[in-house]
Amino acid sequence: MKKLYIYCGAMLLLIAACLVFLAVQPRLFPLESSQSSDDGYISEAIPDEPTDTLAPINEPEESEVPYDCPEKLTEARNNNEDVYAWLSIPGTNIDYPVLQSPDNDSYYLRRDESGNYLTAGSIMSEHTYNGTDFEDPVTILYGHCMKSGAMFGKLQTYYSSENGLETYKTIEIYLPDKKLQYEVFAAVPYDMRHILYNYDFTNSRIFSSFFKSIVSIRSFGSNVNADEKPKSGDKVLILSTCLKGDSTKRYLVMAKLK
């Protein structure tokens, strides 16, 4: 009987020991899902990011409107390969093809777009100084100041008016593959010097100095917007014709590529 009591006591002690062990076990052996922080303390486990989140929706890109070369330019080019662009100034009568002879800078001064003799000539540029892609720092287009108003005959009338720069602000150039828009910043009388011969506009200092002098002109008939003066790296278009009332000078309209 005494042995039975001893056996029961031992079992009770064993059970008590097991209960104590189970009570302290979480402290001795933390769960595997817990993570240790840098200072040695146990921090709560951070749940994994959910894997069923929706992928972001990409907004469709705006599709560019295909360029449609004006039919009048296409027809003119088919008639004469020296036609390389079309010049248009909205709100005016200036709407002409632009030509350049590959071997004679003055060829179209007295010839029409078909190469036939014409006193009014054509709107033209010089191959010696300008390409046909309008990528030069300065491109100059020449046109006669005709009494009939043809070619650049009304250019001075348009831009010497009080609101001329604002009313006829945009100049459009159409090429076979794209359209260029220029914003007029100056219309001024100027002397007869050949601008592209006398100024190297690839030189940023010369470029800046020239247009600084242009927006400083205050002679009668000049209109300038000094705030829009071009800076080196801009592309500038100049329309050049005779100054009415003074055959020793030119009248220049200058615009900056937008």
C-alpha positions in Angstrom: 0.0 0.0 0.0 2.9 2.3 0.8 4.3 1.6 -2.7 1.0 2.7 -4.2 1.1 6.0 -2.4 4.7 6.6 -3.6 3.7 5.7 -7.2 0.7 8.1 -7.2 2.8 10.9 -5.7 5.4 10.4 -8.4 2.8 10.6 -11.1 1.4 13.8 -9.7 4.8 15.3 -9.6 5.4 14.3 -13.2 2.0 15.8 -14.3 2.8 19.0 -12.4 6.2 19.2 -14.1 4.6 18.8 -17.5 2.1 21.6 -16.8 4.9 23.9 -15.7 6.9 23.0 -18.9 3.9 23.8 -21.2 3.4 27.1 -19.4 6.9 28.4 -20.1 7.5 26.7 -23.5 6.3 29.7 -25.7 8.9 31.9 -24.0 11.7 29.4 -24.5 10.7 28.5 -28.1 9.1 31.4 -29.9 6.9 30.7 -32.9 8.7 30.4 -36.3 6.5 33.2 -37.8 8.0 35.7 -35.4 11.0 37.9 -36.6 13.9 39.3 -34.6 14.4 43.0 -34.7 17.8 44.6 -34.9 17.9 45.2 -31.1 17.4 41.5 -30.2 13.7 41.7 -29.2 11.1 39.6 -30.7 8.6 41.4 -32.9 5.3 40.3 -34.2 5.4 38.5 -37.5 4.7 40.8 -40.6 2.1 39.1 -42.8 3.1 38.6 -46.5 1.8 41.1 -49.0 -1.4 39.9 -50.6 -0.8 38.3 -54.0 -4.3 38.9 -55.5 -4.0 42.6 -55.9 -5.1 44.0 -59.3 -2.5 45.1 -61.8 -2.5 48.9 -62.5 -4.5 49.9 -65.6 -2.4 51.6 -68.2 -4.1 54.6 -69.8 -4.1 54.3 -73.6 -1.7 56.6 -75.3 -3.2 59.4 -77.4 -2.8 58.5 -81.0 -1.2 61.1 -83.2 -3.3 62.4 -86.1 -1.5 61.4 -89.3 -0.1 64.3 -91.3 -1.9 65.0 -94.5 0.2 66.9 -97.0 -1.8 69.6 -98.7 -2.9 68.7 -102.2 -1.7 72.0 -103.5 1.9 71.2 -102.3 1.8 67.7 -103.8 0.6 69.0 -107.1 3.2 71.8 -107.2 6.0 69.3 -106.4 4.8 66.9 -109.1 5.0 69.8 -111.5 8.5 71.0 -110.4 10.8 69.2 -108.0 12.3 72.6 -107.0 9.2 73.2 -105.0 10.0 72.0 -101.5 7.4 73.7 -99.2 4.3 75.8 -99.0 4.1 79.2 -97.2 0.8 80.4 -95.7 -0.1 83.3 -93.4 -3.7 83.0 -92.1 -5.8 86.1 -92.6 -3.6 87.3 -95.5 -3.3 86.7 -99.3 0.1 85.1 -98.8 -0.3 81.5 -99.8 2.4 80.3 -102.1 4.8 77.5 -102.9 8.4 77.9 -101.9 11.2 77.1 -104.3 14.9 76.7 -104.4 17.1 76.1 -107.4 19.9 73.7 -106.7 22.5 75.5 -108.8 21.4 79.2 -109.2 20.3 81.2 -106.2 18.6 83.9 -108.2 16.8 81.6 -110.7 13.3 82.1 -109.3 13.6 85.8 -108.7 11.9 86.2 -112.1 10.4 82.8 -112.7 7.1 81.2 -111.6 6.8 77.8 -110.0 6.9 76.1 -113.4 10.1 77.8 -114.4 8.5 80.3 -116.8 9.5 83.9 -116.9 7.4 86.0 -114.5 8.1 89.6 -113.3 6.7 88.7 -109.9 8.9 85.7 -109.6 8.3 83.2 -106.8 8.8 82.9 -103.0 12.3 81.4 -102.8 15.4 80.6 -100.7 19.1 80.4 -101.6 20.7 76.9 -101.7 24.1 78.5 -100.9 22.9 79.4 -97.4 19.8 77.3 -96.6 18.7 73.8 -96.8 15.2 72.7 -97.6 14.3 71.2 -94.2 14.1 74.5 -92.2 16.6 73.1 -89.8 19.1 76.0 -90.1 19.3 78.4 -87.2 17.9 81.1 -89.6 16.0 80.5 -92.9 15.3 83.4 -95.2 12.5 83.4 -97.8 12.6 86.2 -100.4 9.6 87.6 -102.3 9.1 90.7 -104.5 7.0 93.6 -103.2 4.6 93.8 -106.1 2.3 96.8 -106.5 -0.5 94.5 -107.3 -0.2 93.0 -103.8 1.1 89.7 -105.1 3.9 87.8 -103.5 5.1 90.0 -100.5 3.4 93.1 -101.9 1.2 93.5 -98.8 3.6 92.1 -96.2 4.6 95.6 -94.9 0.9 96.7 -94.9 -0.1 93.7 -92.7 2.7 94.0 -90.1 3.3 97.7 -89.8 -0.3 98.2 -88.6 -0.8 98.8 -84.9 -1.9 95.3 -84.1 -0.1 93.6 -87.0 2.0 91.2 -84.9 -1.0 90.0 -83.0 -3.4 89.8 -85.9 -1.0 88.0 -88.2 0.9 86.2 -85.5 1.2 82.8 -87.1 3.2 81.8 -90.1 2.7 78.2 -91.4 5.1 76.2 -93.4 4.0 72.9 -95.0 6.6 70.3 -95.9 5.9 66.9 -97.6 6.1 65.2 -94.2 5.1 67.8 -91.6 3.7 71.2 -90.8 5.7 73.9 -89.0 4.3 76.9 -87.1 6.2 80.0 -86.4 5.2 82.9 -84.2 6.1 86.4 -85.4 8.1 88.5 -83.0 9.4 91.4 -85.2 8.6 93.3 -88.4 11.2 95.9 -89.1 12.9 98.0 -91.9 16.5 96.9 -92.4 19.4 97.8 -94.6 20.3 95.9 -97.8 23.1 93.8 -96.4 22.9 90.1 -97.1 22.1 88.7 -93.7 23.1 85.1 -94.1 26.4 86.1 -95.8 27.3 88.6 -93.0 26.2 86.7 -89.9 27.2 83.2 -88.8 24.1 82.2 -86.9 25.7 78.9 -85.8 27.7 81.0 -83.4 25.5 81.5 -80.3 27.1 84.9 -79.5 26.4 86.3 -83.0 22.9 84.8 -83.0 22.0 86.5 -79.7 23.6 89.8 -80.6 21.8 90.0 -83.9 18.3 89.5 -82.6 19.0 91.8 -79.6 19.7 94.5 -82.2 16.6 93.7 -84.1 14.2 94.0 -81.1 15.9 97.3 -80.3 14.9 98.9 -83.7 12.5 101.8 -83.1 12.3 103.3 -86.6 9.0 104.2 -88.3 7.0 101.2 -89.3 8.7 98.8 -87.0 6.8 96.4 -84.7 8.6 94.2 -82.2 7.8 92.0 -79.2 11.0 92.0 -77.2 9.7 89.4 -74.8 9.6 86.8 -77.6 13.2 87.5 -78.7 14.7 84.2 -79.8 17.6 82.6 -78.0 20.4 80.4 -79.2 19.0 77.1 -80.3 15.7 78.5 -81.6 14.8 78.2 -85.3 14.0 81.5 -86.9 12.2 82.2 -90.2 12.7 85.6 -91.9 10.5 86.9 -94.8 12.4 89.5 -96.8 11.1 92.0 -99.3 11.7 95.6 -100.5 10.8 98.4 -98.2 8.0 100.6 -99.7 9.2 104.1 -100.3 12.9 103.4 -99.9 14.6 101.2 -102.4 17.8 101.2 -100.4 16.3 99.1 -97.6 14.5 95.9 -96.9 11.4 95.0 -94.9 11.8 91.9 -92.7 9.2 89.9 -90.9 10.8 87.5 -88.3 9.2 84.5 -86.6 10.3 81.9 -84.2 9.5 78.2 -84.5 7.0 77.1 -81.9 
